[in-house]
Amino acid sequence: MLSFIGNQFRKPRGFWGRIIFFSMKKNNRFAYNKIVQELEIKQNDRVLEIGFGPGIGINMICKNFNCSVTGIDFSELMFREAQLRNKRHIENHKLVLNFGDYLDFKFPVESFDKIFFINVIYFWNNIEKPFIKIKDELKQNGMLYIFMAHPTDLKKLKFTKDDIFNKYTIDYVCDKLKNLGFENIDYKFDNGYYIKCNK
């Protein structure tokens, strides 16, 4: 059962996925508020969110900034919910939502000014692969912003005990970013780690 719940957090679906949906909608809002403020979004920026979930963050950005927003998520349930929440922004051609696995999806090289994701990193078994892909898709001097829980906090949750959740430390993540050539790596802790860096 715990493994089933862990998989639902990774890829929400069906009845239990809707319960996860409401949990994500409530618990991620604080992180989204902080990230949207610190992304330093400028007019006509192109922004990508990986794993947009119920579409809260992209909705906040579309409402408050004159920019182009793209999202990708491999949960069909989250894709549908985000479409409903952001129907007006999609119709106004301000937002494009994609259904699929980010690691398999092809975005043009150097197409985004900002890329961010919340609570996604645990589900990548090898973070070098997505980081390399992100670097390719960021414009020069573009920004990557990550939110991740402290590994100790993850370990307190029963449904994270198996190998679904990779409990990366902040030092490990920052070292990987540095080794791949990301610059100006900075992080702060506030009920989780907020990591900011540039290409």
Biotite code that builds the C-alpha atoms (Angstrom):
import biotite.structure as struc

atoms = struc.array([
    struc.Atom([0.000, 0.000, 0.000], chain_id="A", res_id=1, res_name="MET", atom_name="CA", element="C"),
    struc.Atom([2.790, 2.443, 0.871], chain_id="A", res_id=2, res_name="LEU", atom_name="CA", element="C"),
    struc.Atom([4.482, 1.750, -2.462], chain_id="A", res_id=3, res_name="SER", atom_name="CA", element="C"),
    struc.Atom([1.151, 2.400, -4.193], chain_id="A", res_id=4, res_name="PHE", atom_name="CA", element="C"),
    struc.Atom([0.842, 5.802, -2.458], chain_id="A", res_id=5, res_name="ILE", atom_name="CA", element="C"),
    struc.Atom([4.436, 6.669, -3.359], chain_id="A", res_id=6, res_name="GLY", atom_name="CA", element="C"),
    struc.Atom([3.732, 5.904, -7.006], chain_id="A", res_id=7, res_name="ASN", atom_name="CA", element="C"),
    struc.Atom([0.646, 8.097, -6.851], chain_id="A", res_id=8, res_name="GLN", atom_name="CA", element="C"),
    struc.Atom([2.798, 11.054, -5.790], chain_id="A", res_id=9, res_name="PHE", atom_name="CA", element="C"),
    struc.Atom([5.107, 10.279, -8.686], chain_id="A", res_id=10, res_name="ARG", atom_name="CA", element="C"),
    struc.Atom([2.301, 9.962, -11.240], chain_id="A", res_id=11, res_name="LYS", atom_name="CA", element="C"),
    struc.Atom([-1.229, 10.667, -9.912], chain_id="A", res_id=12, res_name="PRO", atom_name="CA", element="C"),
    struc.Atom([-4.049, 8.731, -11.552], chain_id="A", res_id=13, res_name="ARG", atom_name="CA", element="C"),
    struc.Atom([-7.558, 7.489, -10.847], chain_id="A", res_id=14, res_name="GLY", atom_name="CA", element="C"),
    struc.Atom([-9.428, 7.979, -7.557], chain_id="A", res_id=15, res_name="PHE", atom_name="CA", element="C"),
    struc.Atom([-6.309, 8.101, -5.373], chain_id="A", res_id=16, res_name="TRP", atom_name="CA", element="C"),
    struc.Atom([-4.696, 10.466, -7.827], chain_id="A", res_id=17, res_name="GLY", atom_name="CA", element="C"),
    struc.Atom([-7.464, 12.966, -7.144], chain_id="A", res_id=18, res_name="ARG", atom_name="CA", element="C"),
    struc.Atom([-6.691, 12.812, -3.434], chain_id="A", res_id=19, res_name="ILE", atom_name="CA", element="C"),
    struc.Atom([-3.033, 13.481, -4.246], chain_id="A", res_id=20, res_name="ILE", atom_name="CA", element="C"),
    struc.Atom([-4.226, 16.330, -6.477], chain_id="A", res_id=21, res_name="PHE", atom_name="CA", element="C"),
    struc.Atom([-5.830, 18.129, -3.546], chain_id="A", res_id=22, res_name="PHE", atom_name="CA", element="C"),
    struc.Atom([-2.762, 17.526, -1.390], chain_id="A", res_id=23, res_name="SER", atom_name="CA", element="C"),
    struc.Atom([-0.462, 19.009, -4.061], chain_id="A", res_id=24, res_name="MET", atom_name="CA", element="C"),
    struc.Atom([-2.801, 21.930, -4.612], chain_id="A", res_id=25, res_name="LYS", atom_name="CA", element="C"),
    struc.Atom([-2.637, 22.844, -0.925], chain_id="A", res_id=26, res_name="LYS", atom_name="CA", element="C"),
    struc.Atom([0.927, 21.975, 0.029], chain_id="A", res_id=27, res_name="ASN", atom_name="CA", element="C"),
    struc.Atom([2.775, 23.350, -2.997], chain_id="A", res_id=28, res_name="ASN", atom_name="CA", element="C"),
    struc.Atom([1.236, 26.824, -2.964], chain_id="A", res_id=29, res_name="ARG", atom_name="CA", element="C"),
    struc.Atom([3.798, 28.217, -0.498], chain_id="A", res_id=30, res_name="PHE", atom_name="CA", element="C"),
    struc.Atom([6.689, 27.046, -2.677], chain_id="A", res_id=31, res_name="ALA", atom_name="CA", element="C"),
    struc.Atom([5.056, 28.417, -5.817], chain_id="A", res_id=32, res_name="TYR", atom_name="CA", element="C"),
    struc.Atom([4.565, 31.836, -4.230], chain_id="A", res_id=33, res_name="ASN", atom_name="CA", element="C"),
    struc.Atom([8.254, 32.034, -3.387], chain_id="A", res_id=34, res_name="LYS", atom_name="CA", element="C"),
    struc.Atom([9.510, 30.680, -6.701], chain_id="A", res_id=35, res_name="ILE", atom_name="CA", element="C"),
    struc.Atom([7.310, 32.905, -8.861], chain_id="A", res_id=36, res_name="VAL", atom_name="CA", element="C"),
    struc.Atom([8.662, 35.943, -7.001], chain_id="A", res_id=37, res_name="GLN", atom_name="CA", element="C"),
    struc.Atom([12.281, 34.866, -7.385], chain_id="A", res_id=38, res_name="GLU", atom_name="CA", element="C"),
    struc.Atom([12.231, 33.723, -11.015], chain_id="A", res_id=39, res_name="LEU", atom_name="CA", element="C"),
    struc.Atom([12.758, 37.367, -12.038], chain_id="A", res_id=40, res_name="GLU", atom_name="CA", element="C"),
    struc.Atom([10.394, 36.944, -14.979], chain_id="A", res_id=41, res_name="ILE", atom_name="CA", element="C"),
    struc.Atom([10.702, 39.675, -17.592], chain_id="A", res_id=42, res_name="LYS", atom_name="CA", element="C"),
    struc.Atom([8.421, 40.711, -20.411], chain_id="A", res_id=43, res_name="GLN", atom_name="CA", element="C"),
    struc.Atom([8.449, 38.187, -23.264], chain_id="A", res_id=44, res_name="ASN", atom_name="CA", element="C"),
    struc.Atom([10.411, 35.598, -21.266], chain_id="A", res_id=45, res_name="ASP", atom_name="CA", element="C"),
    struc.Atom([9.813, 31.981, -22.196], chain_id="A", res_id=46, res_name="ARG", atom_name="CA", element="C"),
    struc.Atom([9.219, 29.879, -19.076], chain_id="A", res_id=47, res_name="VAL", atom_name="CA", element="C"),
    struc.Atom([9.009, 26.097, -18.707], chain_id="A", res_id=48, res_name="LEU", atom_name="CA", element="C"),
    struc.Atom([7.670, 24.144, -15.735], chain_id="A", res_id=49, res_name="GLU", atom_name="CA", element="C"),
    struc.Atom([8.551, 20.447, -15.578], chain_id="A", res_id=50, res_name="ILE", atom_name="CA", element="C"),
    struc.Atom([5.848, 18.457, -13.766], chain_id="A", res_id=51, res_name="GLY", atom_name="CA", element="C"),
    struc.Atom([3.219, 21.192, -13.473], chain_id="A", res_id=52, res_name="PHE", atom_name="CA", element="C"),
    struc.Atom([0.790, 19.028, -11.457], chain_id="A", res_id=53, res_name="GLY", atom_name="CA", element="C"),
    struc.Atom([-2.594, 20.727, -11.031], chain_id="A", res_id=54, res_name="PRO", atom_name="CA", element="C"),
    struc.Atom([-1.314, 23.835, -12.823], chain_id="A", res_id=55, res_name="GLY", atom_name="CA", element="C"),
    struc.Atom([-1.074, 26.249, -9.899], chain_id="A", res_id=56, res_name="ILE", atom_name="CA", element="C"),
    struc.Atom([2.357, 27.700, -10.664], chain_id="A", res_id=57, res_name="GLY", atom_name="CA", element="C"),
    struc.Atom([1.808, 28.224, -14.367], chain_id="A", res_id=58, res_name="ILE", atom_name="CA", element="C"),
    struc.Atom([-1.535, 29.858, -13.570], chain_id="A", res_id=59, res_name="ASN", atom_name="CA", element="C"),
    struc.Atom([0.143, 32.328, -11.213], chain_id="A", res_id=60, res_name="MET", atom_name="CA", element="C"),
    struc.Atom([2.752, 33.199, -13.833], chain_id="A", res_id=61, res_name="ILE", atom_name="CA", element="C"),
    struc.Atom([0.217, 33.640, -16.638], chain_id="A", res_id=62, res_name="CYS", atom_name="CA", element="C"),
    struc.Atom([-1.909, 35.921, -14.447], chain_id="A", res_id=63, res_name="LYS", atom_name="CA", element="C"),
    struc.Atom([0.922, 38.170, -13.329], chain_id="A", res_id=64, res_name="ASN", atom_name="CA", element="C"),
    struc.Atom([3.448, 38.345, -16.164], chain_id="A", res_id=65, res_name="PHE", atom_name="CA", element="C"),
    struc.Atom([3.462, 39.154, -19.864], chain_id="A", res_id=66, res_name="ASN", atom_name="CA", element="C"),
    struc.Atom([5.434, 36.109, -20.929], chain_id="A", res_id=67, res_name="CYS", atom_name="CA", element="C"),
    struc.Atom([5.112, 32.781, -22.727], chain_id="A", res_id=68, res_name="SER", atom_name="CA", element="C"),
    struc.Atom([4.645, 29.695, -20.541], chain_id="A", res_id=69, res_name="VAL", atom_name="CA", element="C"),
    struc.Atom([5.097, 26.030, -21.400], chain_id="A", res_id=70, res_name="THR", atom_name="CA", element="C"),
    struc.Atom([4.478, 23.027, -19.163], chain_id="A", res_id=71, res_name="GLY", atom_name="CA", element="C"),
    struc.Atom([4.992, 19.286, -19.378], chain_id="A", res_id=72, res_name="ILE", atom_name="CA", element="C"),
    struc.Atom([3.638, 16.517, -17.129], chain_id="A", res_id=73, res_name="ASP", atom_name="CA", element="C"),
    struc.Atom([3.312, 12.763, -17.626], chain_id="A", res_id=74, res_name="PHE", atom_name="CA", element="C"),
    struc.Atom([0.219, 12.325, -15.441], chain_id="A", res_id=75, res_name="SER", atom_name="CA", element="C"),
    struc.Atom([-2.870, 12.350, -17.638], chain_id="A", res_id=76, res_name="GLU", atom_name="CA", element="C"),
    struc.Atom([-4.967, 13.334, -14.618], chain_id="A", res_id=77, res_name="LEU", atom_name="CA", element="C"),
    struc.Atom([-2.766, 16.349, -13.832], chain_id="A", res_id=78, res_name="MET", atom_name="CA", element="C"),
    struc.Atom([-2.692, 17.289, -17.512], chain_id="A", res_id=79, res_name="PHE", atom_name="CA", element="C"),
    struc.Atom([-6.504, 17.403, -17.650], chain_id="A", res_id=80, res_name="ARG", atom_name="CA", element="C"),
    struc.Atom([-6.818, 19.303, -14.360], chain_id="A", res_id=81, res_name="GLU", atom_name="CA", element="C"),
    struc.Atom([-4.222, 21.877, -15.423], chain_id="A", res_id=82, res_name="ALA", atom_name="CA", element="C"),
    struc.Atom([-6.005, 22.338, -18.756], chain_id="A", res_id=83, res_name="GLN", atom_name="CA", element="C"),
    struc.Atom([-9.255, 23.129, -16.961], chain_id="A", res_id=84, res_name="LEU", atom_name="CA", element="C"),
    struc.Atom([-7.585, 25.516, -14.508], chain_id="A", res_id=85, res_name="ARG", atom_name="CA", element="C"),
    struc.Atom([-5.744, 27.355, -17.268], chain_id="A", res_id=86, res_name="ASN", atom_name="CA", element="C"),
    struc.Atom([-8.320, 27.227, -20.067], chain_id="A", res_id=87, res_name="LYS", atom_name="CA", element="C"),
    struc.Atom([-8.315, 30.996, -20.597], chain_id="A", res_id=88, res_name="ARG", atom_name="CA", element="C"),
    struc.Atom([-4.519, 31.231, -20.814], chain_id="A", res_id=89, res_name="HIS", atom_name="CA", element="C"),
    struc.Atom([-4.405, 28.366, -23.324], chain_id="A", res_id=90, res_name="ILE", atom_name="CA", element="C"),
    struc.Atom([-7.086, 30.009, -25.472], chain_id="A", res_id=91, res_name="GLU", atom_name="CA", element="C"),
    struc.Atom([-5.156, 33.308, -25.339], chain_id="A", res_id=92, res_name="ASN", atom_name="CA", element="C"),
    struc.Atom([-2.045, 31.470, -26.619], chain_id="A", res_id=93, res_name="HIS", atom_name="CA", element="C"),
    struc.Atom([-0.121, 32.445, -23.511], chain_id="A", res_id=94, res_name="LYS", atom_name="CA", element="C"),
    struc.Atom([0.263, 28.863, -22.302], chain_id="A", res_id=95, res_name="LEU", atom_name="CA", element="C"),
    struc.Atom([1.083, 25.553, -23.968], chain_id="A", res_id=96, res_name="VAL", atom_name="CA", element="C"),
    struc.Atom([0.661, 22.332, -21.976], chain_id="A", res_id=97, res_name="LEU", atom_name="CA", element="C"),
    struc.Atom([2.284, 19.086, -23.077], chain_id="A", res_id=98, res_name="ASN", atom_name="CA", element="C"),
    struc.Atom([1.442, 15.556, -21.976], chain_id="A", res_id=99, res_name="PHE", atom_name="CA", element="C"),
    struc.Atom([4.475, 13.296, -21.744], chain_id="A", res_id=100, res_name="GLY", atom_name="CA", element="C"),
    struc.Atom([7.693, 12.399, -19.947], chain_id="A", res_id=101, res_name="ASP", atom_name="CA", element="C"),
    struc.Atom([10.095, 15.338, -19.922], chain_id="A", res_id=102, res_name="TYR", atom_name="CA", element="C"),
    struc.Atom([13.102, 13.077, -20.481], chain_id="A", res_id=103, res_name="LEU", atom_name="CA", element="C"),
    struc.Atom([11.584, 11.781, -23.738], chain_id="A", res_id=104, res_name="ASP", atom_name="CA", element="C"),
    struc.Atom([10.135, 15.079, -24.944], chain_id="A", res_id=105, res_name="PHE", atom_name="CA", element="C"),
    struc.Atom([12.004, 17.218, -27.485], chain_id="A", res_id=106, res_name="LYS", atom_name="CA", element="C"),
    struc.Atom([12.149, 20.964, -26.910], chain_id="A", res_id=107, res_name="PHE", atom_name="CA", element="C"),
    struc.Atom([14.305, 23.141, -29.180], chain_id="A", res_id=108, res_name="PRO", atom_name="CA", element="C"),
    struc.Atom([17.811, 23.969, -27.989], chain_id="A", res_id=109, res_name="VAL", atom_name="CA", element="C"),
    struc.Atom([18.091, 27.280, -26.091], chain_id="A", res_id=110, res_name="GLU", atom_name="CA", element="C"),
    struc.Atom([14.344, 27.915, -26.168], chain_id="A", res_id=111, res_name="SER", atom_name="CA", element="C"),
    struc.Atom([13.682, 28.959, -22.532], chain_id="A", res_id=112, res_name="PHE", atom_name="CA", element="C"),
    struc.Atom([14.765, 31.858, -20.341], chain_id="A", res_id=113, res_name="ASP", atom_name="CA", element="C"),
    struc.Atom([13.587, 30.164, -17.144], chain_id="A", res_id=114, res_name="LYS", atom_name="CA", element="C"),
    struc.Atom([13.015, 26.501, -16.258], chain_id="A", res_id=115, res_name="ILE", atom_name="CA", element="C"),
    struc.Atom([11.707, 25.367, -12.878], chain_id="A", res_id=116, res_name="PHE", atom_name="CA", element="C"),
    struc.Atom([10.229, 22.382, -11.093], chain_id="A", res_id=117, res_name="PHE", atom_name="CA", element="C"),
    struc.Atom([8.827, 21.532, -7.666], chain_id="A", res_id=118, res_name="ILE", atom_name="CA", element="C"),
    struc.Atom([9.093, 18.132, -5.948], chain_id="A", res_id=119, res_name="ASN", atom_name="CA", element="C"),
    struc.Atom([10.143, 16.380, -9.144], chain_id="A", res_id=120, res_name="VAL", atom_name="CA", element="C"),
    struc.Atom([13.821, 15.632, -8.550], chain_id="A", res_id=121, res_name="ILE", atom_name="CA", element="C"),
    struc.Atom([13.147, 12.607, -6.274], chain_id="A", res_id=122, res_name="TYR", atom_name="CA", element="C"),
    struc.Atom([11.698, 10.654, -9.183], chain_id="A", res_id=123, res_name="PHE", atom_name="CA", element="C"),
    struc.Atom([14.800, 10.906, -11.390], chain_id="A", res_id=124, res_name="TRP", atom_name="CA", element="C"),
    struc.Atom([17.190, 8.046, -10.705], chain_id="A", res_id=125, res_name="ASN", atom_name="CA", element="C"),
    struc.Atom([20.010, 9.811, -12.519], chain_id="A", res_id=126, res_name="ASN", atom_name="CA", element="C"),
    struc.Atom([19.786, 13.590, -12.197], chain_id="A", res_id=127, res_name="ILE", atom_name="CA", element="C"),
    struc.Atom([22.624, 14.214, -14.651], chain_id="A", res_id=128, res_name="GLU", atom_name="CA", element="C"),
    struc.Atom([20.392, 13.290, -17.604], chain_id="A", res_id=129, res_name="LYS", atom_name="CA", element="C"),
    struc.Atom([17.638, 15.856, -16.912], chain_id="A", res_id=130, res_name="PRO", atom_name="CA", element="C"),
    struc.Atom([20.187, 18.495, -15.873], chain_id="A", res_id=131, res_name="PHE", atom_name="CA", element="C"),
    struc.Atom([22.055, 18.097, -19.174], chain_id="A", res_id=132, res_name="ILE", atom_name="CA", element="C"),
    struc.Atom([18.758, 18.334, -21.072], chain_id="A", res_id=133, res_name="LYS", atom_name="CA", element="C"),
    struc.Atom([17.726, 21.421, -19.095], chain_id="A", res_id=134, res_name="ILE", atom_name="CA", element="C"),
    struc.Atom([21.059, 23.106, -19.807], chain_id="A", res_id=135, res_name="LYS", atom_name="CA", element="C"),
    struc.Atom([20.647, 22.462, -23.529], chain_id="A", res_id=136, res_name="ASP", atom_name="CA", element="C"),
    struc.Atom([17.153, 23.957, -23.513], chain_id="A", res_id=137, res_name="GLU", atom_name="CA", element="C"),
    struc.Atom([18.052, 27.058, -21.489], chain_id="A", res_id=138, res_name="LEU", atom_name="CA", element="C"),
    struc.Atom([19.200, 30.183, -23.281], chain_id="A", res_id=139, res_name="LYS", atom_name="CA", element="C"),
    struc.Atom([22.607, 31.563, -22.370], chain_id="A", res_id=140, res_name="GLN", atom_name="CA", element="C"),
    struc.Atom([22.414, 33.045, -18.849], chain_id="A", res_id=141, res_name="ASN", atom_name="CA", element="C"),
    struc.Atom([18.993, 31.431, -18.439], chain_id="A", res_id=142, res_name="GLY", atom_name="CA", element="C"),
    struc.Atom([17.851, 30.450, -14.947], chain_id="A", res_id=143, res_name="MET", atom_name="CA", element="C"),
    struc.Atom([17.073, 27.054, -13.428], chain_id="A", res_id=144, res_name="LEU", atom_name="CA", element="C"),
    struc.Atom([15.067, 27.034, -10.186], chain_id="A", res_id=145, res_name="TYR", atom_name="CA", element="C"),
    struc.Atom([14.425, 23.890, -8.141], chain_id="A", res_id=146, res_name="ILE", atom_name="CA", element="C"),
    struc.Atom([12.419, 23.141, -5.014], chain_id="A", res_id=147, res_name="PHE", atom_name="CA", element="C"),
    struc.Atom([13.117, 19.912, -3.123], chain_id="A", res_id=148, res_name="MET", atom_name="CA", element="C"),
    struc.Atom([12.386, 18.650, 0.367], chain_id="A", res_id=149, res_name="ALA", atom_name="CA", element="C"),
    struc.Atom([15.138, 17.996, 2.889], chain_id="A", res_id=150, res_name="HIS", atom_name="CA", element="C"),
    struc.Atom([16.018, 14.255, 2.702], chain_id="A", res_id=151, res_name="PRO", atom_name="CA", element="C"),
    struc.Atom([15.470, 13.947, 6.458], chain_id="A", res_id=152, res_name="THR", atom_name="CA", element="C"),
    struc.Atom([11.912, 15.218, 6.045], chain_id="A", res_id=153, res_name="ASP", atom_name="CA", element="C"),
    struc.Atom([11.307, 12.759, 3.222], chain_id="A", res_id=154, res_name="LEU", atom_name="CA", element="C"),
    struc.Atom([12.506, 9.883, 5.367], chain_id="A", res_id=155, res_name="LYS", atom_name="CA", element="C"),
    struc.Atom([9.884, 10.743, 8.000], chain_id="A", res_id=156, res_name="LYS", atom_name="CA", element="C"),
    struc.Atom([7.091, 9.910, 5.550], chain_id="A", res_id=157, res_name="LEU", atom_name="CA", element="C"),
    struc.Atom([6.170, 6.219, 5.465], chain_id="A", res_id=158, res_name="LYS", atom_name="CA", element="C"),
    struc.Atom([5.353, 6.157, 1.759], chain_id="A", res_id=159, res_name="PHE", atom_name="CA", element="C"),
    struc.Atom([8.883, 7.340, 0.828], chain_id="A", res_id=160, res_name="THR", atom_name="CA", element="C"),
    struc.Atom([10.618, 4.320, 2.393], chain_id="A", res_id=161, res_name="LYS", atom_name="CA", element="C"),
    struc.Atom([11.030, 2.383, -0.859], chain_id="A", res_id=162, res_name="ASP", atom_name="CA", element="C"),
    struc.Atom([13.098, 3.196, -3.940], chain_id="A", res_id=163, res_name="ASP", atom_name="CA", element="C"),
    struc.Atom([10.460, 5.383, -5.623], chain_id="A", res_id=164, res_name="ILE", atom_name="CA", element="C"),
    struc.Atom([11.833, 8.479, -3.866], chain_id="A", res_id=165, res_name="PHE", atom_name="CA", element="C"),
    struc.Atom([15.519, 9.348, -4.319], chain_id="A", res_id=166, res_name="ASN", atom_name="CA", element="C"),
    struc.Atom([16.516, 11.283, -1.206], chain_id="A", res_id=167, res_name="LYS", atom_name="CA", element="C"),
    struc.Atom([19.175, 13.562, -2.639], chain_id="A", res_id=168, res_name="TYR", atom_name="CA", element="C"),
    struc.Atom([21.154, 15.875, -0.359], chain_id="A", res_id=169, res_name="THR", atom_name="CA", element="C"),
    struc.Atom([21.595, 19.538, -1.212], chain_id="A", res_id=170, res_name="ILE", atom_name="CA", element="C"),
    struc.Atom([25.373, 19.071, -1.534], chain_id="A", res_id=171, res_name="ASP", atom_name="CA", element="C"),
    struc.Atom([24.903, 16.235, -4.024], chain_id="A", res_id=172, res_name="TYR", atom_name="CA", element="C"),
    struc.Atom([22.523, 18.262, -6.186], chain_id="A", res_id=173, res_name="VAL", atom_name="CA", element="C"),
    struc.Atom([24.687, 21.401, -6.139], chain_id="A", res_id=174, res_name="CYS", atom_name="CA", element="C"),
    struc.Atom([27.817, 19.390, -6.968], chain_id="A", res_id=175, res_name="ASP", atom_name="CA", element="C"),
    struc.Atom([26.062, 17.833, -9.965], chain_id="A", res_id=176, res_name="LYS", atom_name="CA", element="C"),
    struc.Atom([24.974, 21.266, -11.193], chain_id="A", res_id=177, res_name="LEU", atom_name="CA", element="C"),
    struc.Atom([28.480, 22.666, -10.773], chain_id="A", res_id=178, res_name="LYS", atom_name="CA", element="C"),
    struc.Atom([30.120, 19.718, -12.543], chain_id="A", res_id=179, res_name="ASN", atom_name="CA", element="C"),
    struc.Atom([27.757, 20.162, -15.497], chain_id="A", res_id=180, res_name="LEU", atom_name="CA", element="C"),
    struc.Atom([28.729, 23.817, -15.866], chain_id="A", res_id=181, res_name="GLY", atom_name="CA", element="C"),
    struc.Atom([25.861, 25.641, -14.173], chain_id="A", res_id=182, res_name="PHE", atom_name="CA", element="C"),
    struc.Atom([26.960, 28.912, -12.569], chain_id="A", res_id=183, res_name="GLU", atom_name="CA", element="C"),
    struc.Atom([25.942, 31.216, -9.702], chain_id="A", res_id=184, res_name="ASN", atom_name="CA", element="C"),
    struc.Atom([24.559, 28.254, -7.758], chain_id="A", res_id=185, res_name="ILE", atom_name="CA", element="C"),
    struc.Atom([22.774, 29.459, -4.650], chain_id="A", res_id=186, res_name="ASP", atom_name="CA", element="C"),
    struc.Atom([20.298, 27.883, -2.273], chain_id="A", res_id=187, res_name="TYR", atom_name="CA", element="C"),
    struc.Atom([18.278, 28.669, 0.830], chain_id="A", res_id=188, res_name="LYS", atom_name="CA", element="C"),
    struc.Atom([16.204, 26.570, 3.185], chain_id="A", res_id=189, res_name="PHE", atom_name="CA", element="C"),
    struc.Atom([12.603, 27.410, 4.114], chain_id="A", res_id=190, res_name="ASP", atom_name="CA", element="C"),
    struc.Atom([10.595, 24.222, 4.721], chain_id="A", res_id=191, res_name="ASN", atom_name="CA", element="C"),
    struc.Atom([12.610, 22.804, 1.832], chain_id="A", res_id=192, res_name="GLY", atom_name="CA", element="C"),
    struc.Atom([15.533, 23.765, -0.384], chain_id="A", res_id=193, res_name="TYR", atom_name="CA", element="C"),
    struc.Atom([15.191, 26.474, -3.026], chain_id="A", res_id=194, res_name="TYR", atom_name="CA", element="C"),
    struc.Atom([18.057, 26.176, -5.512], chain_id="A", res_id=195, res_name="ILE", atom_name="CA", element="C"),
    struc.Atom([18.791, 28.837, -8.111], chain_id="A", res_id=196, res_name="LYS", atom_name="CA", element="C"),
    struc.Atom([21.489, 28.785, -10.788], chain_id="A", res_id=197, res_name="CYS", atom_name="CA", element="C"),
    struc.Atom([22.289, 30.002, -14.303], chain_id="A", res_id=198, res_name="ASN", atom_name="CA", element="C"),
    struc.Atom([23.488, 28.417, -17.504], chain_id="A", res_id=199, res_name="LYS", atom_name="CA", element="C"),
])
